[in-house]
Amino acid sequence: MGRAARLAAMSHLPHLVDRDRVHSWHPYTQMLTQPPPLPVVKARGVYLYTDDGRKILDGISSWWVNLHGHSHPKLNAALAVQASELEHVVFAGCTHPPAVDLAERLVEVLPAGLTRVFYSDNGSTAVEVALKMAWQYWRNMGQRERRTFITLDRAYHGDTVGAMSVSEASSFTDPFKPLLFPVTRTHEPYCYRCPVGLERSTCQVECLDKLESLLRERGPAVAAVLVEPMLQGVGGMIVWPSEFLAGVRRLCDTYGTLMIADEVFTGFGRTGRMFACEHASVTPDIICLSKGITAGYLPLGASVATEAIYEAFLSEDRQKTFFHGHSYAANPLACAVGLASLDLFREQDVLARIGRLEQQLREGLEPLRALPIVGDVRVLGGVGAVELVPDSAAKAGDGYFDEVGPRLAAAFLEQNLLIRPLGRIVYFMPPYVITDDEVTWALDTIATVLRTV
Ligand SMILES: Cc1ncc(COP(=O)(O)O)c(C=O)c1O
């Protein structure tokens, strides 16, 4: 019996994992060799429950989206109420209360000056929208020569073609190389592996110098500088000095180009402030939001621009219209949950809770530096990361495909902790509602597993 026939014959089997194998194709998954997926049938708070009775702590907030815990009563109620009123309507030519309310509330909490909310439906589309908006902004302004984007080494901005183009060239993007448009790349402030060979304790953030020289040389050709402010996620949980972020804004102003902040991951409290840009008190020209915007319930993206950008699209000339849209843009269910999530931030002092979590992560992870396989420990807000190196003195390679990642993931899972290392970067990023005791348990578990590697 061939593979397809064998799999089809299994489709009558009752077990979810077996049925999954017949027709599902999972993201970032080598379907031939990867272990079977977790059969999750229920989730509450920080826990996932499987159909075979396991209770697993969600240590990655379900791919960095969940904020207030799974199946939160208040978010559930907001979703149910909205579903009984209006589940969806086209957002070109129509509007509805959840979209308008959420836009107003976002503008209230975003860095001052970001006032125009363009909805899409995920993180990659929020980035695509920002790129196209910046590009067409200059075109509408009569500066068609501004055609390149400056992005950072180790950047990750999503998996659609434009978002891949502005991401680090890596194993993720390699098969698609001929499809991608060229961009200009500059240093990232990766202090542990300093791109200019300095030490953070004595440097003056010289990693910014390359951006300055690129802008000096090519400034009039640059449409925008795109960054993941304060914390580059997929690139390795790289925590920035806030001076770098302030420097990016300053240089964009000096050389007259736009700054785009991709806060798809960092937004909504993940770095300890509502938005990472607040760490350096900067307002980008466009900010990209997704993931936590609906607290992990439903897909929604937003690219929020300044009034100056918006005004460049207002014209009697219809060619100046922003021709972009997605079927599910501003989906009312997603917007309603997003609003309820912002209510929770207000009612429950969520940012104070993240501050305590940050403290616990520091205290729990710092001692791991003493382990010979630990090269660096990085903590910001609700994210703690440990960079493993086979020989910490040598700061040896940091490959995504290192075998240690899957081995560790399996070891954590055996202890009922869901963690997906990025190669040799082990990170913990729970929903904010995690209790102090649960954090202690998770950090002890991480330490125990790392000691056995
Ligand atoms: C900074 C950043 N931008 C964009 C994306 C893409 O978001 P999505 O997976 O919703 O397309 C991600 C996803 O991890 C991200 O971390």
The ligand as a Gaussian input file, in Angstrom:
#p B3LYP/6-31G(d) Opt

LIG

0 1
 C        8.100000      41.057000      14.393000
 C        7.170000      40.216000      13.586000
 N        6.610000      40.732000      12.489000
 C        5.735000      40.030000      11.746000
 C        5.413000      38.734000      12.076000
 C        4.459000      37.949000      11.206000
 O        3.239000      37.770000      11.839000
 P        2.218000      36.640000      11.327000
 O        2.790000      35.334000      11.765000
 O        0.922000      36.968000      11.990000
 O        2.136000      36.758000       9.845000
 C        5.967000      38.152000      13.219000
 C        5.643000      36.774000      13.603000
 O        6.261000      36.165000      14.434000
 C        6.884000      38.910000      13.984000
 O        7.475000      38.398000      15.089000

